[in-house]
Amino acid sequence: MNDPLGWVAPALADLDARSLRRRLRHRDERAGRCTGGLVSFASNDYLDLAGDPRIAAAAADAATVWGAGSGGSRLVTGGTALHRELETAIAAWKCTDDAVVFSSGYLANLGAVAAVVGPGDVVCSDALNHASIVDACRLSRADVRVYPHADLDALDAALAGARRARRRLVVTDGVFSLDGDAPDLARLCDVAADHGAMVAVDDAHGCGVVGPDGRGTAAAQGCEHRVHLSVGTLSKAFGAVGGYVAGRADLCEWLRNRARGFVFDTAPAPAVVGAALAALAVARTEPRRRETARRRRG
């Protein structure tokens, strides 16, 4: 009888032959800017907070008070006052009405996009968007129109051809992960507004580092109030794990009811939430950290 998984070994061998196979490495020390005596430029720990003793202590305190696990999804039994405290802190920092915390930035994108567009809608996505946005667009079942990287004339044309759609969404990275560049978000918001489209910006690599108070790329470009879904992560600049969507109160309430990555996911562990809260506070009170990160970027 044929082995149903007989294809795996040849497929792995093909990855080897094309030098595409990846193998995990496991370090024996805590996260930090210096690893093995060397300064690491491969880490997402932009503010050097992942190994900060204050953040670790906050995680330990939260676990002691609230337990190791959250107990379930937040719509069932998993919500705690600590989770809400983090959302309130993120909203205050981002200057929005509210925020919704997810277990990861990946889930935040999946949940947000699929909750606001679906069949009969159009979503326009930059060609170099992160994989989580690509997957989110596919899962939404909306008509996905990919425009060339940062080509806002092409975006304008794509939206012009979507006038009959029920809803329209433009989604882009804030700082793109591969090249480190950023779109002209102010003009992108102009184009979206001309066509009555929502704007979602995933600023995973910009939040905590770029803009006033580290609020991100849109804040740096003076148009944060025009972004409807401000998506970010807690696993990069803030050295913890998790993701968030910040925006209007009614939109956040919609996400809590319709974003599947929130509704059906176990709430983040208290230790993670405690660490994120502490990291956000440290990042806001120690601006030298983002100044150092920007200086080293060159």
C-alpha positions in Angstrom: 0.0 0.0 0.0 1.3 3.5 -0.9 2.5 5.7 2.0 0.2 8.7 2.1 3.1 10.7 3.4 5.6 9.3 0.9 5.9 12.7 -0.8 7.4 14.4 2.3 11.0 13.1 2.1 11.4 13.8 -1.6 9.9 17.3 -1.1 12.4 18.0 1.7 15.2 16.7 -0.5 14.1 19.1 -3.2 14.3 22.0 -0.7 17.8 20.8 0.2 18.8 20.7 -3.5 17.6 24.3 -3.9 19.2 25.5 -0.7 15.8 26.4 0.6 15.5 24.1 3.6 15.6 25.9 7.0 16.7 24.3 10.2 15.9 25.7 13.6 18.7 27.0 15.9 18.2 27.0 19.7 20.2 29.4 21.8 21.0 28.8 25.5 20.7 32.3 26.7 17.9 34.9 27.1 16.9 37.2 24.3 18.8 40.4 24.0 20.7 42.7 21.8 23.9 40.8 22.4 23.9 37.1 21.7 27.0 34.9 22.2 29.1 38.0 22.8 28.0 39.6 19.5 25.6 42.4 18.7 22.6 40.8 16.9 21.2 42.6 13.9 18.9 39.6 13.1 16.5 40.2 16.0 13.1 42.0 16.0 13.9 43.1 19.5 14.3 46.7 18.4 14.3 48.3 21.8 16.2 45.6 23.6 13.3 44.9 25.9 12.8 41.1 25.4 15.5 40.3 28.0 15.0 43.3 30.2 14.7 42.1 33.9 11.8 44.6 34.5 9.7 43.0 31.7 10.5 39.5 32.9 9.6 40.5 36.5 6.2 41.9 35.3 5.5 38.7 33.5 6.3 36.7 36.6 4.1 38.9 38.8 1.2 38.6 36.4 1.5 34.8 36.3 1.6 34.7 40.1 -1.5 36.9 40.4 -3.6 35.6 37.5 -2.2 32.1 36.8 -0.3 30.5 34.0 -3.2 30.3 31.5 -6.2 32.6 30.7 -8.8 29.8 30.9 -10.5 30.2 27.6 -11.5 32.7 24.9 -12.3 36.2 26.2 -15.9 35.9 25.1 -16.3 32.9 27.3 -14.2 32.8 30.4 -10.7 34.1 29.4 -11.0 37.8 29.9 -9.3 39.4 32.9 -8.9 43.0 34.1 -5.3 42.7 33.0 -6.3 42.2 29.4 -8.5 45.2 29.4 -5.8 47.3 31.1 -3.5 46.5 28.2 -6.1 47.4 25.6 -6.7 50.7 27.4 -3.0 51.5 27.6 -2.6 50.7 23.8 -5.5 53.0 22.9 -4.2 55.8 25.0 -0.7 55.5 23.4 -2.2 55.2 19.9 -4.6 58.1 20.5 -7.6 56.0 19.5 -10.9 55.3 21.2 -10.1 51.6 21.8 -7.9 48.7 21.0 -8.4 44.9 20.7 -5.5 42.6 21.8 -4.9 39.3 19.8 -2.6 36.4 20.6 -0.2 37.4 17.8 0.2 40.1 15.1 -0.5 37.4 12.5 -3.9 36.7 14.1 -4.6 40.5 14.4 -4.3 40.8 10.6 -6.3 37.7 9.9 -9.0 38.7 12.3 -9.2 42.4 11.3 -9.3 42.0 7.5 -11.7 39.1 7.4 -14.0 40.9 9.8 -14.4 44.1 7.7 -14.5 42.7 4.2 -16.0 39.5 2.7 -17.8 38.3 -0.4 -19.0 41.2 -2.5 -16.2 43.5 -1.2 -12.9 44.5 -2.7 -9.6 44.6 -0.8 -6.5 46.3 -2.4 -3.2 45.0 -1.1 0.4 46.1 -1.7 2.4 43.5 -3.6 5.1 43.4 -0.8 2.7 43.1 2.1 3.5 40.6 4.9 2.4 37.0 4.5 -0.2 37.5 7.3 -1.9 40.2 5.2 -1.8 38.0 2.1 -3.4 35.1 4.0 -6.0 37.5 5.6 -7.0 38.8 2.1 -7.5 35.2 0.9 -9.5 34.1 4.0 -11.8 37.1 3.7 -13.2 35.8 0.4 -13.3 39.3 -0.9 -12.1 40.2 -4.4 -8.4 40.8 -3.8 -6.6 43.3 -6.1 -2.8 43.4 -5.6 -1.2 46.6 -6.7 2.5 47.1 -7.5 4.6 48.1 -4.5 3.8 51.6 -3.3 2.2 52.5 -6.7 -0.6 54.7 -5.6 -1.7 55.5 -9.1 -2.3 51.8 -9.6 -4.1 51.7 -6.3 -6.3 54.6 -7.5 -7.1 52.7 -10.7 -7.9 49.5 -8.8 -10.3 51.3 -6.5 -11.9 53.1 -9.5 -12.8 49.7 -10.8 -14.4 48.7 -7.6 -17.2 51.2 -7.4 -19.9 48.5 -7.3 -18.3 46.7 -4.3 -20.3 46.7 -1.1 -17.1 47.8 0.9 -13.6 48.7 -0.1 -10.4 48.2 2.0 -6.8 49.3 1.3 -4.3 47.3 3.4 -0.6 48.0 3.6 2.4 47.6 5.7 3.7 50.7 7.5 7.4 49.7 7.4 7.9 46.9 4.9 9.8 44.0 6.5 12.2 43.2 3.6 13.3 46.6 2.4 12.5 48.8 5.4 10.8 51.4 3.2 7.4 53.0 3.9 4.5 54.1 1.6 3.3 57.6 1.3 0.5 57.0 3.8 -0.9 60.5 3.6 -1.5 60.2 -0.2 -2.7 56.6 0.2 -5.3 57.9 2.6 -6.3 60.6 0.1 -6.7 58.0 -2.6 -8.8 55.7 -0.3 -11.0 58.7 0.8 -11.7 59.5 -2.9 -13.2 56.1 -3.3 -14.8 55.7 0.1 -12.4 53.0 1.2 -11.3 51.9 4.6 -7.5 52.0 5.4 -5.7 49.3 7.4 -2.0 49.7 8.2 0.0 46.9 9.7 2.9 48.7 11.4 4.5 45.7 13.0 8.0 47.0 12.3 7.3 50.7 12.9 5.2 50.7 16.1 7.3 51.5 19.1 10.2 52.9 17.0 8.9 55.3 14.4 7.0 58.6 14.9 6.2 60.7 18.0 6.1 58.6 21.1 6.8 55.6 18.8 3.2 55.6 17.6 4.3 54.4 14.2 4.5 55.3 10.5 1.2 57.0 10.1 1.9 59.2 13.1 5.3 60.1 11.6 3.6 61.2 8.4 0.9 63.1 10.3 -2.1 61.0 9.1 -2.7 58.6 12.0 -6.3 59.9 12.5 -7.1 58.8 8.9 -6.1 55.1 9.4 -9.2 53.1 10.3 -7.5 49.9 11.5 -4.1 50.4 13.1 -2.5 47.0 13.4 0.6 46.3 15.4 2.5 43.7 17.3 3.9 43.3 20.8 6.6 40.9 19.7 9.1 43.2 18.1 9.8 46.6 19.7 8.0 45.6 22.9 9.8 42.3 23.3 6.8 40.3 24.3 4.2 38.5 22.1 0.8 39.3 20.8 -0.9 41.8 18.4 -3.4 44.5 18.5 -5.9 46.5 16.4 -6.5 50.1 17.5 -9.3 52.3 16.2 -12.8 53.6 16.7 -14.8 52.2 19.6 -17.6 50.8 17.3 -15.1 49.2 15.0 -13.3 47.5 18.0 -16.6 46.3 19.3 -17.3 44.8 15.9 -13.9 43.0 15.9 -14.7 41.5 19.3 -17.8 40.0 17.9 -16.8 39.1 14.4 -13.0 38.6 14.2 -12.6 34.8 14.3 -9.0 35.1 15.5 -10.3 36.8 18.6 -13.7 35.1 19.1 -12.4 31.5 18.9 -8.8 31.9 20.2 -7.8 31.3 23.8 -6.9 34.7 25.4 -3.2 35.5 25.7 -1.6 34.2 28.9 -1.5 36.7 31.8 2.4 36.6 31.8 2.4 37.8 28.2 -0.1 40.6 29.0 1.9 41.7 32.0 5.1 41.8 30.1 3.5 43.8 27.2 2.1 46.3 29.7 5.5 46.8 31.3 7.3 47.0 28.0 4.8 49.7 26.7 5.4 51.8 29.8 9.2 51.5 29.6 9.2 52.3 25.8 7.2 55.4 26.4 9.3 56.7 29.4 12.7 55.8 27.8 12.7 57.5 24.4 16.5 56.9 24.1 15.7 53.3 23.2 14.0 54.2 19.9 16.5 56.9 19.2 19.2 54.3 19.5 17.3 51.9 17.2 16.8 54.6 14.6 20.5 55.7 14.8 21.7 52.1 14.3 19.5 51.7 11.3 21.4 54.4 9.7 
